[in-house]
Amino acid sequence: MREFAARAFLDNELKVAGLEQETVKALCSHPPQNRYLVSSFLPEVLAAIGELDPALPLGYLCATDEELGEWRQRKVQWVIPSLELADRELIESVHAAGKKSWFGRSRTGNA
């Protein structure tokens, strides 16, 4: 984070649980100067990060219809569906709810 904090949009994706405290500590020690977020497919990881530091921007990654159906229940600022799930209706709904979005890759990396 030290190297890129001043010049890049950082998507700090957590793929496993257990790194929440280290991630918050690293972001506090080297706060990004531009836009950034902490993202995950794992709702429990996002909830833990939100409890540790409610000011950190969070992004919910969605690769399945089931995950996508839960975005409204997540306390996140970003909804990041895989490309194959994203459509105009979804993006308009996300923005109408006051959240931001962009298209992510699928978990398999095929999209």
C-alpha positions in Angstrom: 0.0 0.0 0.0 2.9 2.3 0.7 3.9 2.2 -3.0 0.5 2.9 -4.6 -1.5 4.8 -1.9 -0.8 8.2 -3.4 -1.6 7.5 -7.1 -3.9 4.5 -7.7 -7.5 3.4 -7.1 -7.0 0.5 -4.8 -9.4 -2.4 -4.6 -8.2 -4.3 -1.6 -10.0 -7.6 -2.3 -10.1 -10.1 0.6 -10.6 -13.6 -0.6 -10.5 -15.3 2.8 -11.6 -14.4 6.3 -9.0 -13.7 9.0 -7.2 -10.7 7.4 -9.6 -8.0 8.5 -7.6 -6.5 11.3 -4.4 -6.5 9.3 -6.1 -4.9 6.4 -7.6 -2.1 8.5 -4.3 -1.6 10.2 -2.5 -1.3 6.9 -5.0 1.1 5.5 -4.7 3.3 8.6 -0.9 3.1 8.5 -0.7 4.0 4.8 -4.0 5.7 3.9 -4.7 5.9 0.2 -4.6 9.5 -1.1 -7.1 8.7 -3.9 -10.1 6.5 -4.1 -10.1 3.0 -2.6 -12.3 0.3 -1.2 -12.1 -3.1 0.5 -14.0 -5.7 -1.4 -15.0 -9.3 -0.9 -17.4 -12.0 -2.0 -17.7 -12.9 1.7 -20.4 -11.0 3.6 -18.8 -11.9 7.0 -15.5 -10.3 5.9 -17.3 -7.1 4.9 -19.3 -7.0 8.1 -16.1 -7.4 10.2 -14.3 -4.6 8.3 -17.3 -2.4 8.8 -17.3 -3.0 12.5 -13.5 -2.4 12.8 -13.7 0.9 10.8 -17.1 2.1 9.7 -15.5 4.8 7.6 -13.8 2.4 5.2 -15.6 2.1 1.8 -16.7 -1.5 1.2 -17.6 -3.3 -2.0 -19.7 -6.5 -2.4 -18.5 -8.7 -5.1 -21.2 -10.9 -6.7 -20.5 -13.8 -9.1 -23.8 -15.7 -8.8 -27.4 -14.9 -9.0 -27.8 -15.8 -5.3 -25.0 -13.4 -4.2 -26.4 -10.7 -6.5 -29.8 -11.1 -4.9 -28.3 -10.1 -1.5 -26.7 -6.8 -2.4 -29.4 -4.7 -0.8 -28.8 -6.4 2.5 -25.1 -5.5 2.6 -23.8 -2.3 4.3 -21.5 -1.4 1.4 -20.9 1.6 -0.8 -20.1 -0.4 -3.9 -21.8 -3.3 -5.7 -19.5 -5.1 -8.0 -21.3 -7.8 -10.1 -19.4 -10.1 -12.4 -19.7 -8.9 -16.0 -22.1 -11.7 -17.0 -24.6 -10.6 -14.2 -24.5 -6.9 -14.9 -27.2 -5.2 -16.9 -28.8 -1.8 -17.2 -31.6 -2.5 -14.8 -29.2 -3.7 -12.1 -26.9 -0.7 -12.4 -29.8 1.7 -12.3 -31.1 0.0 -9.2 -27.8 0.1 -7.5 -27.4 3.8 -8.3 -30.9 4.6 -7.2 -30.0 3.0 -3.8 -27.2 5.5 -3.5 -24.4 3.0 -4.2 -21.7 2.9 -6.8 -20.9 0.1 -9.2 -18.5 -1.3 -11.7 -18.2 -4.6 -13.4 -15.9 -7.2 -11.9 -14.5 -10.4 -13.2 -16.0 -13.8 -12.4 -14.3 -15.8 -9.7 -13.0 -18.1 -12.3 -11.5 -15.2 -14.3 -13.5 -16.1 -17.4 -15.3 -12.8 -17.6 
